[in-house]
Amino acid sequence: MTHRRVALQAGAAALAVALFPSLALAHGKMQIGEFYTGLTEPVFHPESLFVVLALLLWSAQRGEPLVVRAPFAFAAAIVAGSAMALAGWGLPGSFWIARGGTLLLALLVAARLGLPELVALAIAVGIGIAAGHEATWPDRASLARPWLYAIGLGTAVLVAWGYVTSFSLRFRAFWAQVAVRIVGSWIATVTLLVSALALARR
């Protein structure tokens, strides 16, 4: 019953993104201050949320030391990518780097597969830079205090890391592991759909 409910919820999210792709690609600035705008960026923009979830779920599956090192490297890289965008440095292909990385990590979660630690950290940094740049670039001109936005964006990853790690430590039963793999498979599916729609629009 639990597995079915998780699958239905993930399916509903995927269907919503498929029916309303413009929402998945939307960016906007909330009037709540730059730090909180960055902090809530993954909540209101699915493309940012999926890459964060995929990285955190995969690192949680791997356990020590990646469960700590990969998220912190990813958070630092997101701040660096955001800083690049704020400085006006373009990063060609950041959308596809972030999407490709999300797909890779989601498939690793679904298959419950690992990678060597150095490779995993390099991937986390590369995807983080691309994701941070992509999340910041559309809104860079409208930010009064852009560095607070970048810090908020990195903080969002660490907050989500706390929740995901807590879940992975508290729920070690078979059903929880299956649920994580189901979420990974749906993240991969939605990422493919959004990427295909973006490619079709171009």
N, C-alpha and C positions, 0 to 999 in steps of 0.2 A: 504494500500500500504506500509506504514511504517513497519507494523508488518511482512508483507511478506518479505521485504528486510532484516530485522533483522534476521528472521528465515533462509533465504537463506545464509546469511553471516556466521551465526553460523553453519549451515549445511556444508558449504564448509570447515570451519575450522575442524570440526569433521571428515569429509571425508579425509582431508589431513593427520590428525593424524592417522586415521585408516589405510591408505594406506602406510604411512611411519612411523611406530611405532618407528624405531630406532632414528628418529629425536626427538621424544617426550621424549626419555630416554637419550638423548645425553648430555654430559657435555664437556666443553672445556674452555680454558683460553684465553681471548683476550689480545692482547698486548697494553692495554690502561691504565695500572696502576691498582693496586689492588682495590682502592676505586671505580673506574668506572666499573671495572669488577664485583664487588659485586652489584653496582647500576643497572647494566644492566642484571644481572642474570635472573630476571623474564621475561625480554623481549625475550631472546634467548632460554629459557628453559620452554616450556609450562607447565611442571609439577609444576614448581615453580609459574608460572603466575596464574594457575587455583586456587591454594589454596589461593593466595593473593586476587584474584577477588572474590572468594566465600565468604571469611571472610568479605571483605569490602562491598560487595553488601548486605550481610545479616545484618551487623551492621547498614548500612544506612537505610535499611527497618525498623529497630527497633526504630531508632531515639534516642533522649537523654534518658539516659546517655551513652548507649552502642555505639553510633556512634563515640564517642570520646574514651571511656575507652577500648573497645575491640581492636581497631586497635593499640593503643599505647601498650597495654599488649602484643599483637601479635608481634609487632615490637621488643619489648624488649626480648621476648622469642626467636625470630629468631636469634638475636645477641647472646643470651645465648647458643642456640643449635649450632650455628656456632663456638662459642668459645670452646664448648665441643669437636667438631670435630678437631679443630686446636690443642687442647691439647692432641689429640690421644685417647680420650675416645670414645669407640664404643657405639652405641645405637641400639641394635638389634631390628629389626622390624620398624625402622624409616620410611621406604618406605611405609609400610602398614598403619602405624599410620597417616602419611600425606595423603595418598590416602583415607583412611576411613573418616578422618576429612573433606577432600574436598567434598567427596560424601555427608556426612551428612549436611554440610553447604549449598551445592548446592540444595539439596532437600528441606531444610528449606526455601531457597530463592524462589524456584519454587512454594512451597505451601504457602508461606508468613506466616510462623509460627514462633513463638518466643520461648524463653526459659527463665527461671529465670536468673537474672543477674549474680549471683555467679556461676551458672552452665555454663553460656555463657563465662564468663571470664576464668574459669578453662579449658574449651575446647579450647579457643583461645590460652592460654599458652601452653597447651599440644601439639596442632597441630603446634604452632610456633616453639617449641623446636625441634620437629621431622623434620619440613620443613627446618629449619636452618642447622641442622646436615646433612640432606640429600644433601642439596645444596652445602655444603662445603667439605664433606668427600672425594669425588673423586679427588678434586683439591688441597687438603691441602699441599701436598709435593711440589707443583710447585709455591706456593705463596711466594714471597720474603718478603712482609710485610703483613702477614695474618690478622692482626687486622684491617687494613684499609679495607680489603675485608669484614670482618664481619660488620663494621660500614656502609659500602656502601650497604650491603644487608638490614640492618635495615632501612636505609634512603630510599631505594626503596619502602618499604611498606608505609612510611609516604608520599612520593611523590604521589604514587597511591591513597592513602587515600584522599589527597587534591582534586584530579580530580574526584574521585567517589562521594565525599561529595558535591562538587560543582555541579555535575550533578543532584544529588538527591534534592538539594535545589532549583536549577533553573527549573527543569522539574518535576512538581508534577501532571501533567495531567494523565488521565487514560492510555493513550497509553504508557507513559513512565514507568508506573508501570507494564504494561503487558510486555514491552520489557525487563525489569529487570528479570521478572519471566521466560521469554523465555531463556534468557542468563543462568539463574540458571539451567534450565532443560537441556540445552546443555552441560554445564560444568559437570553435573552429568552423562550424556550419555558418553561423552568423557572419563571421569574418569573411568567409568565401562569398556570401551573398552581397555584403556591402562592397567588397572589392570588385565583384562583377558589375554591380550597378554603377560604381564610380568609373570603371573602365568603359562601360557602355555610354555613359554621359560624355566621355572624352572622345 
